[in-house]
């Protein structure tokens, strides 16, 4: 199973929010935004901050996919 944040990027587009704005709104680092961009795992605390900033549920920003995309790691 792999993590996908495609829903997050679509939500940002729908709300007219840029990644740099998300960083400020959610109080997360540039490194976190980079991890999200690469579909790397981030902490639940980070996801909660993003959900709070965007007024959404975690299922609105992240999904599990069947494709590992990283050689099974």
N, CA, C, O and CB atoms as a CASP TS submission, in Angstrom:
PFRMAT TS
TARGET T0000
AUTHOR 0000-0000-0000
METHOD Language model
MODEL 1
PARENT N/A
ATOM      1  N   UNK     1       0.830  -1.189   0.000  1.00  0.00           N
ATOM      2  CA  UNK     1       0.000   0.000   0.000  1.00  0.00           C
ATOM      3  C   UNK     1       0.874   1.253   0.000  1.00  0.00           C
ATOM      4  O   UNK     1       1.893   1.325   0.687  1.00  0.00           O
ATOM      5  CB  UNK     1      -0.944  -0.002   1.211  1.00  0.00           C
ATOM      6  N   UNK     2       0.457   2.203  -0.765  1.00  0.00           N
ATOM      7  CA  UNK     2       1.183   3.469  -0.828  1.00  0.00           C
ATOM      8  C   UNK     2       0.231   4.610  -0.465  1.00  0.00           C
ATOM      9  O   UNK     2      -0.991   4.483  -0.546  1.00  0.00           O
ATOM     10  CB  UNK     2       1.801   3.689  -2.246  1.00  0.00           C
ATOM     11  N   UNK     3       0.830   5.713  -0.069  1.00  0.00           N
ATOM     12  CA  UNK     3       0.071   6.899   0.301  1.00  0.00           C
ATOM     13  C   UNK     3       0.024   7.843  -0.887  1.00  0.00           C
ATOM     14  O   UNK     3       1.020   8.024  -1.587  1.00  0.00           O
ATOM     15  CB  UNK     3       0.689   7.599   1.538  1.00  0.00           C
ATOM     16  N   UNK     4      -1.131   8.440  -1.109  1.00  0.00           N
ATOM     17  CA  UNK     4      -1.260   9.440  -2.163  1.00  0.00           C
ATOM     18  C   UNK     4      -1.910  10.694  -1.586  1.00  0.00           C
ATOM     19  O   UNK     4      -2.919  10.622  -0.885  1.00  0.00           O
ATOM     20  CB  UNK     4      -2.088   8.887  -3.359  1.00  0.00           C
ATOM     21  N   UNK     5      -1.315  11.840  -1.894  1.00  0.00           N
ATOM     22  CA  UNK     5      -1.861  13.118  -1.457  1.00  0.00           C
ATOM     23  C   UNK     5      -2.500  13.871  -2.631  1.00  0.00           C
ATOM     24  O   UNK     5      -2.673  15.088  -2.563  1.00  0.00           O
ATOM     25  CB  UNK     5      -0.760  13.974  -0.810  1.00  0.00           C
ATOM     26  N   UNK     6      -2.845  13.164  -3.693  1.00  0.00           N
ATOM     27  CA  UNK     6      -3.467  13.810  -4.849  1.00  0.00           C
ATOM     28  C   UNK     6      -4.749  14.555  -4.468  1.00  0.00           C
ATOM     29  O   UNK     6      -5.052  15.613  -5.020  1.00  0.00           O
ATOM     30  CB  UNK     6      -3.772  12.771  -5.925  1.00  0.00           C
ATOM     31  N   UNK     7      -5.491  13.991  -3.520  1.00  0.00           N
ATOM     32  CA  UNK     7      -6.715  14.659  -3.066  1.00  0.00           C
ATOM     33  C   UNK     7      -6.392  16.022  -2.445  1.00  0.00           C
ATOM     34  O   UNK     7      -7.144  16.981  -2.613  1.00  0.00           O
ATOM     35  CB  UNK     7      -7.465  13.774  -2.045  1.00  0.00           C
ATOM     36  N   UNK     8      -5.283  16.096  -1.738  1.00  0.00           N
ATOM     37  CA  UNK     8      -4.864  17.366  -1.135  1.00  0.00           C
ATOM     38  C   UNK     8      -4.606  18.406  -2.208  1.00  0.00           C
ATOM     39  O   UNK     8      -5.073  19.540  -2.099  1.00  0.00           O
ATOM     40  CB  UNK     8      -3.607  17.172  -0.276  1.00  0.00           C
ATOM     41  N   UNK     9      -3.867  18.032  -3.245  1.00  0.00           N
ATOM     42  CA  UNK     9      -3.525  18.989  -4.302  1.00  0.00           C
ATOM     43  C   UNK     9      -4.780  19.441  -5.039  1.00  0.00           C
ATOM     44  O   UNK     9      -4.892  20.609  -5.411  1.00  0.00           O
ATOM     45  CB  UNK     9      -2.520  18.369  -5.294  1.00  0.00           C
ATOM     46  N   UNK    10      -5.719  18.532  -5.252  1.00  0.00           N
ATOM     47  CA  UNK    10      -6.972  18.905  -5.902  1.00  0.00           C
ATOM     48  C   UNK    10      -7.780  19.860  -5.024  1.00  0.00           C
ATOM     49  O   UNK    10      -8.385  20.811  -5.517  1.00  0.00           O
ATOM     50  CB  UNK    10      -7.801  17.654  -6.224  1.00  0.00           C
ATOM     51  N   UNK    11      -7.780  19.594  -3.720  1.00  0.00           N
ATOM     52  CA  UNK    11      -8.501  20.463  -2.791  1.00  0.00           C
ATOM     53  C   UNK    11      -7.896  21.867  -2.777  1.00  0.00           C
ATOM     54  O   UNK    11      -8.621  22.862  -2.747  1.00  0.00           O
ATOM     55  CB  UNK    11      -8.485  19.864  -1.376  1.00  0.00           C
ATOM     56  N   UNK    12      -6.568  21.939  -2.797  1.00  0.00           N
ATOM     57  CA  UNK    12      -5.909  23.249  -2.833  1.00  0.00           C
ATOM     58  C   UNK    12      -6.297  24.023  -4.090  1.00  0.00           C
ATOM     59  O   UNK    12      -6.555  25.225  -4.031  1.00  0.00           O
ATOM     60  CB  UNK    12      -4.381  23.084  -2.768  1.00  0.00           C
ATOM     61  N   UNK    13      -6.337  23.336  -5.212  1.00  0.00           N
ATOM     62  CA  UNK    13      -6.733  23.981  -6.477  1.00  0.00           C
ATOM     63  C   UNK    13      -8.174  24.492  -6.361  1.00  0.00           C
ATOM     64  O   UNK    13      -8.473  25.621  -6.749  1.00  0.00           O
ATOM     65  CB  UNK    13      -6.597  22.982  -7.681  1.00  0.00           C
ATOM     66  N   UNK    14      -9.063  23.647  -5.823  1.00  0.00           N
ATOM     67  CA  UNK    14     -10.464  24.036  -5.679  1.00  0.00           C
ATOM     68  C   UNK    14     -10.634  25.264  -4.784  1.00  0.00           C
ATOM     69  O   UNK    14     -11.503  26.103  -5.017  1.00  0.00           O
ATOM     70  CB  UNK    14     -11.268  22.877  -5.118  1.00  0.00           C
ATOM     71  N   UNK    15      -9.781  25.351  -3.748  1.00  0.00           N
ATOM     72  CA  UNK    15      -9.877  26.462  -2.801  1.00  0.00           C
ATOM     73  C   UNK    15      -9.015  27.657  -3.220  1.00  0.00           C
ATOM     74  O   UNK    15      -9.054  28.706  -2.578  1.00  0.00           O
ATOM     75  CB  UNK    15      -9.466  25.995  -1.411  1.00  0.00           C
ATOM     76  N   UNK    16      -8.238  27.498  -4.295  1.00  0.00           N
ATOM     77  CA  UNK    16      -7.378  28.581  -4.756  1.00  0.00           C
ATOM     78  C   UNK    16      -6.218  28.863  -3.823  1.00  0.00           C
ATOM     79  O   UNK    16      -5.799  30.011  -3.676  1.00  0.00           O
ATOM     80  CB  UNK    16      -8.181  29.822  -4.931  1.00  0.00           C
ATOM     81  N   UNK    17      -5.695  27.817  -3.189  1.00  0.00           N
ATOM     82  CA  UNK    17      -4.596  27.958  -2.223  1.00  0.00           C
ATOM     83  C   UNK    17      -3.329  27.355  -2.824  1.00  0.00           C
ATOM     84  O   UNK    17      -3.350  26.252  -3.369  1.00  0.00           O
ATOM     85  CB  UNK    17      -4.947  27.266  -0.860  1.00  0.00           C
ATOM     86  N   UNK    18      -2.234  28.090  -2.718  1.00  0.00           N
ATOM     87  CA  UNK    18      -0.945  27.597  -3.205  1.00  0.00           C
ATOM     88  C   UNK    18      -0.235  26.836  -2.093  1.00  0.00           C
ATOM     89  O   UNK    18      -0.563  26.984  -0.916  1.00  0.00           O
ATOM     90  CB  UNK    18      -0.061  28.765  -3.716  1.00  0.00           C
ATOM     91  N   UNK    19       0.735  26.025  -2.479  1.00  0.00           N
ATOM     92  CA  UNK    19       1.479  25.223  -1.494  1.00  0.00           C
ATOM     93  C   UNK    19       2.150  26.109  -0.456  1.00  0.00           C
ATOM     94  O   UNK    19       2.189  25.764   0.725  1.00  0.00           O
ATOM     95  CB  UNK    19       2.532  24.353  -2.194  1.00  0.00           C
ATOM     96  N   UNK    20       2.679  27.249  -0.888  1.00  0.00           N
ATOM     97  CA  UNK    20       3.341  28.154   0.061  1.00  0.00           C
ATOM     98  C   UNK    20       2.329  28.728   1.059  1.00  0.00           C
ATOM     99  O   UNK    20       2.653  28.945   2.226  1.00  0.00           O
ATOM    100  CB  UNK    20       4.056  29.303  -0.696  1.00  0.00           C
ATOM    101  N   UNK    21       1.116  28.968   0.593  1.00  0.00           N
ATOM    102  CA  UNK    21       0.069  29.446   1.497  1.00  0.00           C
ATOM    103  C   UNK    21      -0.324  28.352   2.485  1.00  0.00           C
ATOM    104  O   UNK    21      -0.553  28.632   3.662  1.00  0.00           O
ATOM    105  CB  UNK    21      -1.166  29.914   0.698  1.00  0.00           C
ATOM    106  N   UNK    22      -0.402  27.124   2.019  1.00  0.00           N
ATOM    107  CA  UNK    22      -0.723  25.999   2.896  1.00  0.00           C
ATOM    108  C   UNK    22       0.312  25.887   4.003  1.00  0.00           C
ATOM    109  O   UNK    22      -0.025  25.658   5.165  1.00  0.00           O
ATOM    110  CB  UNK    22      -0.797  24.685   2.096  1.00  0.00           C
ATOM    111  N   UNK    23       1.568  26.050   3.632  1.00  0.00           N
ATOM    112  CA  UNK    23       2.662  25.982   4.608  1.00  0.00           C
ATOM    113  C   UNK    23       2.419  26.964   5.752  1.00  0.00           C
ATOM    114  O   UNK    23       2.569  26.615   6.922  1.00  0.00           O
ATOM    115  CB  UNK    23       4.019  26.279   3.928  1.00  0.00           C
ATOM    116  N   UNK    24       2.049  28.179   5.409  1.00  0.00           N
ATOM    117  CA  UNK    24       1.803  29.215   6.415  1.00  0.00           C
ATOM    118  C   UNK    24       0.516  28.941   7.197  1.00  0.00           C
ATOM    119  O   UNK    24       0.503  29.018   8.426  1.00  0.00           O
ATOM    120  CB  UNK    24       1.725  30.595   5.747  1.00  0.00           C
ATOM    121  N   UNK    25      -0.556  28.621   6.483  1.00  0.00           N
ATOM    122  CA  UNK    25      -1.852  28.373   7.127  1.00  0.00           C
ATOM    123  C   UNK    25      -1.787  27.226   8.138  1.00  0.00           C
ATOM    124  O   UNK    25      -2.342  27.315   9.233  1.00  0.00           O
ATOM    125  CB  UNK    25      -2.908  28.063   6.071  1.00  0.00           C
ATOM    126  N   UNK    26      -1.098  26.146   7.752  1.00  0.00           N
ATOM    127  CA  UNK    26      -1.052  24.945   8.590  1.00  0.00           C
ATOM    128  C   UNK    26       0.109  24.966   9.584  1.00  0.00           C
ATOM    129  O   UNK    26       0.148  24.164  10.517  1.00  0.00           O
ATOM    130  CB  UNK    26      -0.949  23.711   7.717  1.00  0.00           C
ATOM    131  N   UNK    27       1.051  25.884   9.382  1.00  0.00           N
ATOM    132  CA  UNK    27       2.200  25.949  10.287  1.00  0.00           C
ATOM    133  C   UNK    27       3.129  24.759  10.134  1.00  0.00           C
ATOM    134  O   UNK    27       3.638  24.220  11.117  1.00  0.00           O
ATOM    135  CB  UNK    27       1.729  26.038  11.716  1.00  0.00           C
ATOM    136  N   UNK    28       3.343  24.353   8.887  1.00  0.00           N
ATOM    137  CA  UNK    28       4.249  23.228   8.618  1.00  0.00           C
ATOM    138  C   UNK    28       5.474  23.732   7.861  1.00  0.00           C
ATOM    139  O   UNK    28       5.474  24.842   7.329  1.00  0.00           O
ATOM    140  CB  UNK    28       3.526  22.110   7.806  1.00  0.00           C
ATOM    141  N   UNK    29       6.500  22.920   7.818  1.00  0.00           N
ATOM    142  CA  UNK    29       7.755  23.321   7.192  1.00  0.00           C
ATOM    143  C   UNK    29       7.758  23.055   5.686  1.00  0.00           C
ATOM    144  O   UNK    29       6.921  22.325   5.156  1.00  0.00           O
ATOM    145  CB  UNK    29       8.917  22.592   7.847  1.00  0.00           C
ATOM    146  N   UNK    30       8.716  23.665   5.032  1.00  0.00           N
ATOM    147  CA  UNK    30       8.924  23.430   3.610  1.00  0.00           C
ATOM    148  C   UNK    30       9.238  21.954   3.377  1.00  0.00           C
ATOM    149  O   UNK    30       8.827  21.377   2.370  1.00  0.00           O
ATOM    150  CB  UNK    30      10.062  24.326   3.064  1.00  0.00           C
ATOM    151  N   UNK    31       9.963  21.355   4.303  1.00  0.00           N
ATOM    152  CA  UNK    31      10.316  19.939   4.208  1.00  0.00           C
ATOM    153  C   UNK    31       9.062  19.055   4.187  1.00  0.00           C
ATOM    154  O   UNK    31       9.004  18.070   3.451  1.00  0.00           O
ATOM    155  CB  UNK    31      11.226  19.538   5.381  1.00  0.00           C
ATOM    156  N   UNK    32       8.073  19.411   4.990  1.00  0.00           N
ATOM    157  CA  UNK    32       6.822  18.654   5.023  1.00  0.00           C
ATOM    158  C   UNK    32       6.102  18.761   3.680  1.00  0.00           C
ATOM    159  O   UNK    32       5.589  17.768   3.165  1.00  0.00           O
ATOM    160  CB  UNK    32       5.911  19.157   6.164  1.00  0.00           C
ATOM    161  N   UNK    33       6.066  19.954   3.125  1.00  0.00           N
ATOM    162  CA  UNK    33       5.417  20.151   1.824  1.00  0.00           C
ATOM    163  C   UNK    33       6.136  19.317   0.758  1.00  0.00           C
ATOM    164  O   UNK    33       5.499  18.741  -0.123  1.00  0.00           O
ATOM    165  CB  UNK    33       5.414  21.663   1.429  1.00  0.00           C
ATOM    166  N   UNK    34       7.464  19.260   0.848  1.00  0.00           N
ATOM    167  CA  UNK    34       8.246  18.455  -0.101  1.00  0.00           C
ATOM    168  C   UNK    34       7.917  16.970   0.056  1.00  0.00           C
ATOM    169  O   UNK    34       7.775  16.263  -0.941  1.00  0.00           O
ATOM    170  CB  UNK    34       9.765  18.691   0.106  1.00  0.00           C
ATOM    171  N   UNK    35       7.795  16.495   1.282  1.00  0.00           N
ATOM    172  CA  UNK    35       7.435  15.088   1.523  1.00  0.00           C
ATOM    173  C   UNK    35       6.055  14.778   0.947  1.00  0.00           C
ATOM    174  O   UNK    35       5.843  13.734   0.331  1.00  0.00           O
ATOM    175  CB  UNK    35       7.461  14.770   3.037  1.00  0.00           C
ATOM    176  N   UNK    36       5.131  15.697   1.158  1.00  0.00           N
ATOM    177  CA  UNK    36       3.784  15.503   0.623  1.00  0.00           C
ATOM    178  C   UNK    36       3.826  15.431  -0.901  1.00  0.00           C
ATOM    179  O   UNK    36       3.126  14.626  -1.515  1.00  0.00           O
ATOM    180  CB  UNK    36       2.847  16.641   1.081  1.00  0.00           C
ATOM    181  N   UNK    37       4.653  16.281  -1.499  1.00  0.00           N
ATOM    182  CA  UNK    37       4.785  16.305  -2.948  1.00  0.00           C
ATOM    183  C   UNK    37       5.337  15.017  -3.527  1.00  0.00           C
ATOM    184  O   UNK    37       5.080  14.683  -4.684  1.00  0.00           O
ATOM    185  CB  UNK    37       5.659  17.436  -3.352  1.00  0.00           C
ATOM    186  N   UNK    38       6.102  14.289  -2.709  1.00  0.00           N
ATOM    187  CA  UNK    38       6.685  13.019  -3.141  1.00  0.00           C
ATOM    188  C   UNK    38       5.871  11.823  -2.649  1.00  0.00           C
ATOM    189  O   UNK    38       6.294  10.676  -2.793  1.00  0.00           O
ATOM    190  CB  UNK    38       8.120  12.908  -2.644  1.00  0.00           C
ATOM    191  N   UNK    39       4.700  12.099  -2.067  1.00  0.00           N
ATOM    192  CA  UNK    39       3.839  11.050  -1.497  1.00  0.00           C
ATOM    193  C   UNK    39       4.550  10.235  -0.426  1.00  0.00           C
ATOM    194  O   UNK    39       4.317   9.035  -0.285  1.00  0.00           O
ATOM    195  CB  UNK    39       3.349  10.122  -2.595  1.00  0.00           C
ATOM    196  N   UNK    40       5.422  10.906   0.329  1.00  0.00           N
ATOM    197  CA  UNK    40       6.100  10.256   1.450  1.00  0.00           C
ATOM    198  C   UNK    40       5.242  10.405   2.703  1.00  0.00           C
ATOM    199  O   UNK    40       4.475  11.361   2.819  1.00  0.00           O
ATOM    200  CB  UNK    40       7.521  10.862   1.675  1.00  0.00           C
ATOM    201  N   UNK    41       5.368   9.464   3.641  1.00  0.00           N
ATOM    202  CA  UNK    41       4.554   9.557   4.862  1.00  0.00           C
ATOM    203  C   UNK    41       4.936  10.774   5.710  1.00  0.00           C
ATOM    204  O   UNK    41       6.105  11.153   5.787  1.00  0.00           O
ATOM    205  CB  UNK    41       4.704   8.278   5.695  1.00  0.00           C
ATOM    206  N   UNK    42       3.937  11.370   6.336  1.00  0.00           N
ATOM    207  CA  UNK    42       4.139  12.436   7.316  1.00  0.00           C
ATOM    208  C   UNK    42       3.344  12.062   8.562  1.00  0.00           C
ATOM    209  O   UNK    42       2.517  11.151   8.520  1.00  0.00           O
ATOM    210  CB  UNK    42       3.696  13.844   6.748  1.00  0.00           C
ATOM    211  N   UNK    43       3.585  12.751   9.654  1.00  0.00           N
ATOM    212  CA  UNK    43       2.938  12.401  10.920  1.00  0.00           C
ATOM    213  C   UNK    43       1.447  12.724  10.902  1.00  0.00           C
ATOM    214  O   UNK    43       0.979  13.563  10.134  1.00  0.00           O
ATOM    215  CB  UNK    43       3.610  13.135  12.074  1.00  0.00           C
ATOM    216  N   UNK    44       0.727  12.036  11.765  1.00  0.00           N
ATOM    217  CA  UNK    44      -0.705  12.316  11.918  1.00  0.00           C
ATOM    218  C   UNK    44      -0.907  13.738  12.426  1.00  0.00           C
ATOM    219  O   UNK    44      -1.886  14.394  12.070  1.00  0.00           O
ATOM    220  CB  UNK    44      -1.366  11.301  12.883  1.00  0.00           C
ATOM    221  N   UNK    45       0.009  14.212  13.251  1.00  0.00           N
ATOM    222  CA  UNK    45      -0.070  15.586  13.759  1.00  0.00           C
ATOM    223  C   UNK    45      -0.029  16.582  12.599  1.00  0.00           C
ATOM    224  O   UNK    45      -0.782  17.556  12.579  1.00  0.00           O
ATOM    225  CB  UNK    45       1.087  15.868  14.754  1.00  0.00           C
ATOM    226  N   UNK    46       0.848  16.333  11.647  1.00  0.00           N
ATOM    227  CA  UNK    46       0.952  17.197  10.469  1.00  0.00           C
ATOM    228  C   UNK    46      -0.335  17.160   9.656  1.00  0.00           C
ATOM    229  O   UNK    46      -0.839  18.204   9.241  1.00  0.00           O
ATOM    230  CB  UNK    46       2.141  16.776   9.595  1.00  0.00           C
ATOM    231  N   UNK    47      -0.864  15.973   9.428  1.00  0.00           N
ATOM    232  CA  UNK    47      -2.109  15.846   8.676  1.00  0.00           C
ATOM    233  C   UNK    47      -3.255  16.548   9.401  1.00  0.00           C
ATOM    234  O   UNK    47      -4.121  17.153   8.771  1.00  0.00           O
ATOM    235  CB  UNK    47      -2.450  14.366   8.449  1.00  0.00           C
ATOM    236  N   UNK    48      -3.251  16.461  10.730  1.00  0.00           N
ATOM    237  CA  UNK    48      -4.287  17.132  11.519  1.00  0.00           C
ATOM    238  C   UNK    48      -4.180  18.648  11.371  1.00  0.00           C
ATOM    239  O   UNK    48      -5.200  19.330  11.270  1.00  0.00           O
ATOM    240  CB  UNK    48      -4.179  16.734  13.005  1.00  0.00           C
ATOM    241  N   UNK    49      -2.968  19.179  11.357  1.00  0.00           N
ATOM    242  CA  UNK    49      -2.764  20.622  11.172  1.00  0.00           C
ATOM    243  C   UNK    49      -3.306  21.069   9.815  1.00  0.00           C
ATOM    244  O   UNK    49      -3.954  22.110   9.703  1.00  0.00           O
ATOM    245  CB  UNK    49      -1.261  20.979  11.291  1.00  0.00           C
ATOM    246  N   UNK    50      -3.030  20.267   8.792  1.00  0.00           N
ATOM    247  CA  UNK    50      -3.499  20.600   7.443  1.00  0.00           C
ATOM    248  C   UNK    50      -5.018  20.545   7.387  1.00  0.00           C
ATOM    249  O   UNK    50      -5.649  21.431   6.810  1.00  0.00           O
ATOM    250  CB  UNK    50      -2.889  19.639   6.398  1.00  0.00           C
ATOM    251  N   UNK    51      -5.612  19.513   7.979  1.00  0.00           N
ATOM    252  CA  UNK    51      -7.067  19.393   7.992  1.00  0.00           C
ATOM    253  C   UNK    51      -7.713  20.563   8.727  1.00  0.00           C
ATOM    254  O   UNK    51      -8.742  21.079   8.292  1.00  0.00           O
ATOM    255  CB  UNK    51      -7.485  18.073   8.640  1.00  0.00           C
ATOM    256  N   UNK    52      -7.120  20.977   9.825  1.00  0.00           N
ATOM    257  CA  UNK    52      -7.639  22.114  10.578  1.00  0.00           C
ATOM    258  C   UNK    52      -7.564  23.382   9.737  1.00  0.00           C
ATOM    259  O   UNK    52      -8.517  24.160   9.687  1.00  0.00           O
ATOM    260  CB  UNK    52      -6.862  22.297  11.894  1.00  0.00           C
ATOM    261  N   UNK    53      -6.427  23.587   9.077  1.00  0.00           N
ATOM    262  CA  UNK    53      -6.241  24.782   8.255  1.00  0.00           C
ATOM    263  C   UNK    53      -7.211  24.825   7.081  1.00  0.00           C
ATOM    264  O   UNK    53      -7.684  25.896   6.699  1.00  0.00           O
ATOM    265  CB  UNK    53      -4.813  24.845   7.741  1.00  0.00           C
ATOM    266  N   UNK    54      -7.509  23.660   6.508  1.00  0.00           N
ATOM    267  CA  UNK    54      -8.375  23.594   5.333  1.00  0.00           C
ATOM    268  C   UNK    54      -9.832  23.292   5.679  1.00  0.00           C
ATOM    269  O   UNK    54     -10.694  23.251   4.801  1.00  0.00           O
ATOM    270  CB  UNK    54      -7.860  22.548   4.384  1.00  0.00           C
ATOM    271  N   UNK    55     -10.096  23.080   6.982  1.00  0.00           N
ATOM    272  CA  UNK    55     -11.441  22.755   7.447  1.00  0.00           C
ATOM    273  C   UNK    55     -11.996  21.542   6.699  1.00  0.00           C
ATOM    274  O   UNK    55     -13.071  21.595   6.101  1.00  0.00           O
ATOM    275  CB  UNK    55     -12.376  23.962   7.270  1.00  0.00           C
ATOM    276  N   UNK    56     -11.234  20.454   6.752  1.00  0.00           N
ATOM    277  CA  UNK    56     -11.630  19.233   6.055  1.00  0.00           C
ATOM    278  C   UNK    56     -11.291  18.011   6.900  1.00  0.00           C
ATOM    279  O   UNK    56     -10.697  18.125   7.972  1.00  0.00           O
ATOM    280  CB  UNK    56     -10.942  19.142   4.679  1.00  0.00           C
ATOM    281  N   UNK    57     -11.671  16.863   6.410  1.00  0.00           N
ATOM    282  CA  UNK    57     -11.393  15.588   7.074  1.00  0.00           C
ATOM    283  C   UNK    57     -10.160  14.959   6.439  1.00  0.00           C
ATOM    284  O   UNK    57      -9.815  15.279   5.301  1.00  0.00           O
ATOM    285  CB  UNK    57     -12.617  14.624   6.979  1.00  0.00           C
ATOM    286  N   UNK    58      -9.503  14.080   7.158  1.00  0.00           N
ATOM    287  CA  UNK    58      -8.286  13.445   6.640  1.00  0.00           C
ATOM    288  C   UNK    58      -8.562  12.684   5.341  1.00  0.00           C
ATOM    289  O   UNK    58      -7.697  12.615   4.467  1.00  0.00           O
ATOM    290  CB  UNK    58      -7.696  12.492   7.689  1.00  0.00           C
ATOM    291  N   UNK    59      -9.745  12.122   5.212  1.00  0.00           N
ATOM    292  CA  UNK    59     -10.070  11.383   3.987  1.00  0.00           C
ATOM    293  C   UNK    59     -10.203  12.310   2.783  1.00  0.00           C
ATOM    294  O   UNK    59     -10.241  11.850   1.642  1.00  0.00           O
ATOM    295  CB  UNK    59     -11.363  10.596   4.175  1.00  0.00           C
ATOM    296  N   UNK    60     -10.273  13.618   3.039  1.00  0.00           N
ATOM    297  CA  UNK    60     -10.340  14.590   1.951  1.00  0.00           C
ATOM    298  C   UNK    60      -8.962  14.923   1.373  1.00  0.00           C
ATOM    299  O   UNK    60      -8.864  15.531   0.307  1.00  0.00           O
ATOM    300  CB  UNK    60     -11.008  15.857   2.439  1.00  0.00           C
ATOM    301  N   UNK    61      -7.893  14.523   2.082  1.00  0.00           N
ATOM    302  CA  UNK    61      -6.550  14.909   1.634  1.00  0.00           C
ATOM    303  C   UNK    61      -5.590  13.749   1.393  1.00  0.00           C
ATOM    304  O   UNK    61      -4.568  13.925   0.731  1.00  0.00           O
ATOM    305  CB  UNK    61      -5.950  15.819   2.635  1.00  0.00           C
ATOM    306  N   UNK    62      -5.900  12.575   1.916  1.00  0.00           N
ATOM    307  CA  UNK    62      -4.984  11.442   1.768  1.00  0.00           C
ATOM    308  C   UNK    62      -5.767  10.176   1.445  1.00  0.00           C
ATOM    309  O   UNK    62      -6.899   9.989   1.891  1.00  0.00           O
ATOM    310  CB  UNK    62      -4.145  11.243   3.052  1.00  0.00           C
ATOM    311  N   UNK    63      -5.127   9.306   0.650  1.00  0.00           N
ATOM    312  CA  UNK    63      -5.739   8.012   0.366  1.00  0.00           C
ATOM    313  C   UNK    63      -4.653   6.953   0.235  1.00  0.00           C
ATOM    314  O   UNK    63      -3.504   7.247  -0.095  1.00  0.00           O
ATOM    315  CB  UNK    63      -6.595   8.076  -0.921  1.00  0.00           C
ATOM    316  N   UNK    64      -5.043   5.738   0.499  1.00  0.00           N
ATOM    317  CA  UNK    64      -4.141   4.604   0.343  1.00  0.00           C
ATOM    318  C   UNK    64      -4.385   4.017  -1.039  1.00  0.00           C
ATOM    319  O   UNK    64      -5.529   3.827  -1.449  1.00  0.00           O
ATOM    320  CB  UNK    64      -4.356   3.530   1.471  1.00  0.00           C
ATOM    321  N   UNK    65      -3.303   3.732  -1.752  1.00  0.00           N
ATOM    322  CA  UNK    65      -3.424   3.149  -3.083  1.00  0.00           C
ATOM    323  C   UNK    65      -2.801   1.764  -3.077  1.00  0.00           C
ATOM    324  O   UNK    65      -2.015   1.432  -2.189  1.00  0.00           O
ATOM    325  CB  UNK    65      -2.754   4.049  -4.151  1.00  0.00           C
ATOM    326  N   UNK    66      -3.149   0.965  -4.059  1.00  0.00           N
ATOM    327  CA  UNK    66      -2.628  -0.389  -4.148  1.00  0.00           C
ATOM    328  C   UNK    66      -1.204  -0.437  -4.665  1.00  0.00           C
ATOM    329  O   UNK    66      -0.515  -1.441  -4.484  1.00  0.00           O
ATOM    330  CB  UNK    66      -3.507  -1.215  -5.027  1.00  0.00           C
ATOM    331  N   UNK    67      -0.755   0.627  -5.304  1.00  0.00           N
ATOM    332  CA  UNK    67       0.577   0.679  -5.894  1.00  0.00           C
ATOM    333  C   UNK    67       1.578   1.195  -4.872  1.00  0.00           C
ATOM    334  O   UNK    67       1.399   2.280  -4.318  1.00  0.00           O
ATOM    335  CB  UNK    67       0.584   1.567  -7.152  1.00  0.00           C
ATOM    336  N   UNK    68       2.636   0.419  -4.619  1.00  0.00           N
ATOM    337  CA  UNK    68       3.638   0.859  -3.654  1.00  0.00           C
ATOM    338  C   UNK    68       4.491   1.978  -4.217  1.00  0.00           C
ATOM    339  O   UNK    68       4.858   2.891  -3.477  1.00  0.00           O
ATOM    340  CB  UNK    68       4.518  -0.304  -3.236  1.00  0.00           C
ATOM    341  N   UNK    69       4.819   1.940  -5.495  1.00  0.00           N
ATOM    342  CA  UNK    69       5.535   3.018  -6.141  1.00  0.00           C
ATOM    343  C   UNK    69       6.955   3.236  -5.673  1.00  0.00           C
ATOM    344  O   UNK    69       7.635   4.139  -6.162  1.00  0.00           O
ATOM    345  CB  UNK    69       4.799   4.243  -5.959  1.00  0.00           C
ATOM    346  N   UNK    70       7.428   2.408  -4.714  1.00  0.00           N
ATOM    347  CA  UNK    70       8.778   2.595  -4.205  1.00  0.00           C
ATOM    348  C   UNK    70       9.496   1.263  -3.995  1.00  0.00           C
ATOM    349  O   UNK    70      10.303   1.119  -3.077  1.00  0.00           O
ATOM    350  CB  UNK    70       8.738   3.373  -2.904  1.00  0.00           C
ATOM    351  N   UNK    71       9.197   0.311  -4.841  1.00  0.00           N
ATOM    352  CA  UNK    71       9.894  -0.976  -4.761  1.00  0.00           C
ATOM    353  C   UNK    71       9.506  -1.819  -3.573  1.00  0.00           C
ATOM    354  O   UNK    71      10.263  -2.704  -3.173  1.00  0.00           O
ATOM    355  CB  UNK    71      11.352  -0.751  -4.724  1.00  0.00           C
ATOM    356  N   UNK    72       8.337  -1.568  -2.993  1.00  0.00           N
ATOM    357  CA  UNK    72       7.878  -2.365  -1.868  1.00  0.00           C
ATOM    358  C   UNK    72       8.375  -1.912  -0.522  1.00  0.00           C
ATOM    359  O   UNK    72       8.172  -2.612   0.471  1.00  0.00           O
ATOM    360  CB  UNK    72       8.271  -3.749  -2.067  1.00  0.00           C
ATOM    361  N   UNK    73       9.015  -0.774  -0.451  1.00  0.00           N
ATOM    362  CA  UNK    73       9.515  -0.292   0.838  1.00  0.00           C
ATOM    363  C   UNK    73       8.391   0.246   1.678  1.00  0.00           C
ATOM    364  O   UNK    73       8.621   0.698   2.800  1.00  0.00           O
ATOM    365  CB  UNK    73      10.576   0.779   0.642  1.00  0.00           C
TER
END
